[in-house]
Amino acid sequence: MKSLVPSERIENRIYFLRGQKVMFSTHLAELYEVEPRALVQAVKRELSRGSLRISCFS
């Protein structure tokens, strides 16, 4: 079982741009321990299926 990521490590990678909280794909991929390319492909695949909800920072 993987250990939990410390919250400050996540919080330090969330940026506030144009009134929105965002996280760069490279940082998100690092947290999930996957290649950024694989993360982007997975997001595109789920968006095309219409099954991805992106509201984790709301």
N, CA and C atoms as a LAMMPS dump frame, in Angstrom:
ITEM: TIMESTEP
0
ITEM: NUMBER OF ATOMS
174
ITEM: BOX BOUNDS ff ff ff
-5.0000000000000000e+02 5.0000000000000000e+02
-5.0000000000000000e+02 5.0000000000000000e+02
-5.0000000000000000e+02 5.0000000000000000e+02
ITEM: ATOMS id mol type element x y z
1 1 1 N 0.84 -1.179 0
2 1 2 C 0 0 0
3 1 3 C 0.884 1.24 0
4 2 1 N 0.541 2.212 -0.838
5 2 2 C 1.325 3.434 -0.926
6 2 3 C 0.995 4.349 0.236
7 3 1 N 1.994 5.082 0.67
8 3 2 C 1.76 6.013 1.768
9 3 3 C 1.054 7.273 1.25
10 4 1 N 0.395 7.962 2.144
11 4 2 C -0.312 9.183 1.781
12 4 3 C 0.675 10.319 1.533
13 5 1 N 0.314 11.196 0.623
14 5 2 C 1.137 12.356 0.316
15 5 3 C 0.818 13.441 1.342
16 6 1 N 1.843 14.05 1.931
17 6 2 C 1.579 15.125 2.893
18 6 3 C 0.787 16.268 2.245
19 7 1 N -0.172 16.803 2.965
20 7 2 C -1.048 17.833 2.41
21 7 3 C -0.284 19.078 1.973
22 8 1 N 0.785 19.435 2.693
23 8 2 C 1.53 20.629 2.29
24 8 3 C 2.237 20.431 0.945
25 9 1 N 2.58 19.201 0.627
26 9 2 C 3.181 18.925 -0.684
27 9 3 C 2.17 19.176 -1.799
28 10 1 N 0.924 18.832 -1.553
29 10 2 C -0.14 19.083 -2.536
30 10 3 C -0.454 20.569 -2.585
31 11 1 N -0.619 21.17 -1.433
32 11 2 C -0.977 22.59 -1.366
33 11 3 C 0.069 23.478 -2.036
34 12 1 N 1.329 23.109 -1.961
35 12 2 C 2.389 23.899 -2.583
36 12 3 C 2.375 23.817 -4.102
37 13 1 N 1.619 22.898 -4.642
38 13 2 C 1.557 22.74 -6.089
39 13 3 C 0.245 23.241 -6.688
40 14 1 N -0.597 23.832 -5.888
41 14 2 C -1.847 24.417 -6.375
42 14 3 C -1.62 25.909 -6.543
43 15 1 N -1.903 26.4 -7.749
44 15 2 C -1.699 27.81 -8.075
45 15 3 C -3.047 28.475 -8.303
46 16 1 N -3.097 29.772 -8.048
47 16 2 C -4.316 30.557 -8.24
48 16 3 C -4.109 31.423 -9.476
49 17 1 N -4.772 31.077 -10.585
50 17 2 C -4.639 31.797 -11.849
51 17 3 C -5.997 32.239 -12.349
52 18 1 N -6.124 33.52 -12.602
53 18 2 C -7.373 34.096 -13.138
54 18 3 C -8.596 33.665 -12.35
55 19 1 N -8.46 33.649 -11.05
56 19 2 C -9.595 33.338 -10.19
57 19 3 C -9.893 31.856 -10.031
58 20 1 N -9.028 30.992 -10.563
59 20 2 C -9.243 29.549 -10.481
60 20 3 C -8.044 28.88 -9.821
61 21 1 N -8.288 27.849 -9.055
62 21 2 C -7.207 27.036 -8.511
63 21 3 C -6.836 26.002 -9.561
64 22 1 N -5.543 25.923 -9.896
65 22 2 C -5.084 24.997 -10.927
66 22 3 C -3.862 24.229 -10.435
67 23 1 N -3.634 23.088 -11.052
68 23 2 C -2.436 22.297 -10.785
69 23 3 C -1.89 21.856 -12.136
70 24 1 N -0.599 22.027 -12.339
71 24 2 C 0.02 21.644 -13.595
72 24 3 C 0.036 20.124 -13.731
73 25 1 N -0.101 19.666 -14.967
74 25 2 C -0.166 18.226 -15.203
75 25 3 C 1.104 17.51 -14.751
76 26 1 N 2.256 18.167 -14.855
77 26 2 C 3.496 17.522 -14.415
78 26 3 C 3.493 17.28 -12.909
79 27 1 N 2.951 18.238 -12.152
80 27 2 C 2.879 18.073 -10.702
81 27 3 C 1.851 17.007 -10.325
82 28 1 N 0.722 17.009 -11.014
83 28 2 C -0.312 16.019 -10.731
84 28 3 C 0.182 14.606 -11.069
85 29 1 N 0.887 14.48 -12.179
86 29 2 C 1.444 13.179 -12.56
87 29 3 C 2.463 12.709 -11.523
88 30 1 N 3.239 13.628 -10.993
89 30 2 C 4.217 13.283 -9.959
90 30 3 C 3.524 12.739 -8.708
91 31 1 N 2.413 13.354 -8.331
92 31 2 C 1.676 12.893 -7.154
93 31 3 C 1.079 11.5 -7.365
94 32 1 N 0.636 11.224 -8.601
95 32 2 C 0.058 9.918 -8.922
96 32 3 C 1.117 8.896 -9.32
97 33 1 N 2.376 9.349 -9.389
98 33 2 C 3.503 8.496 -9.757
99 33 3 C 3.314 7.848 -11.129
100 34 1 N 2.931 8.681 -12.099
101 34 2 C 2.809 8.26 -13.498
102 34 3 C 3.527 9.286 -14.368
103 35 1 N 3.772 8.919 -15.61
104 35 2 C 4.37 9.856 -16.559
105 35 3 C 3.327 10.914 -16.933
106 36 1 N 3.745 12.181 -17.086
107 36 2 C 2.792 13.227 -17.481
108 36 3 C 2.04 12.89 -18.768
109 37 1 N 2.736 12.269 -19.718
110 37 2 C 2.103 11.884 -20.984
111 37 3 C 0.941 10.925 -20.743
112 38 1 N 1.126 9.959 -19.851
113 38 2 C 0.078 8.979 -19.557
114 38 3 C -1.113 9.643 -18.881
115 39 1 N -0.843 10.6 -18.006
116 39 2 C -1.928 11.322 -17.332
117 39 3 C -2.755 12.115 -18.339
118 40 1 N -2.089 12.823 -19.235
119 40 2 C -2.785 13.623 -20.25
120 40 3 C -3.628 12.723 -21.151
121 41 1 N -3.083 11.591 -21.549
122 41 2 C -3.835 10.648 -22.385
123 41 3 C -5.082 10.146 -21.667
124 42 1 N -4.944 9.827 -20.384
125 42 2 C -6.085 9.335 -19.612
126 42 3 C -7.168 10.396 -19.487
127 43 1 N -6.762 11.64 -19.256
128 43 2 C -7.737 12.732 -19.141
129 43 3 C -8.463 12.931 -20.46
130 44 1 N -7.722 12.946 -21.568
131 44 2 C -8.351 13.1 -22.887
132 44 3 C -9.34 11.963 -23.161
133 45 1 N -8.946 10.738 -22.812
134 45 2 C -9.818 9.58 -23.025
135 45 3 C -11.111 9.717 -22.22
136 46 1 N -10.98 10.115 -20.955
137 46 2 C -12.172 10.253 -20.111
138 46 3 C -13.041 11.425 -20.546
139 47 1 N -12.43 12.517 -21.008
140 47 2 C -13.215 13.644 -21.516
141 47 3 C -14.017 13.24 -22.745
142 48 1 N -13.412 12.442 -23.632
143 48 2 C -14.128 12.016 -24.839
144 48 3 C -15.294 11.09 -24.495
145 49 1 N -15.172 10.357 -23.403
146 49 2 C -16.263 9.491 -22.939
147 49 3 C -17.341 10.277 -22.198
148 50 1 N -16.991 11.471 -21.777
149 50 2 C -17.937 12.293 -21.027
150 50 3 C -18.082 11.867 -19.585
151 51 1 N -17.113 11.103 -19.09
152 51 2 C -17.248 10.575 -17.73
153 51 3 C -16.294 11.221 -16.737
154 52 1 N -15.689 12.34 -17.119
155 52 2 C -14.723 12.979 -16.232
156 52 3 C -15.312 14.257 -15.654
157 53 1 N -15.308 14.335 -14.34
158 53 2 C -15.743 15.555 -13.655
159 53 3 C -14.518 16.169 -13.014
160 54 1 N -14.215 17.385 -13.382
161 54 2 C -13.06 18.062 -12.826
162 54 3 C -13.567 19.168 -11.905
163 55 1 N -13.7 18.837 -10.643
164 55 2 C -14.166 19.818 -9.68
165 55 3 C -13.512 19.593 -8.316
166 56 1 N -12.317 19.043 -8.338
167 56 2 C -11.695 18.657 -7.079
168 56 3 C -11.25 19.852 -6.226
169 57 1 N -11.122 21.051 -6.815
170 57 2 C -10.676 22.206 -6.044
171 57 3 C -11.829 23.121 -5.65
172 58 1 N -13.023 22.77 -6.005
173 58 2 C -14.173 23.642 -5.726
174 58 3 C -14.517 23.686 -4.264
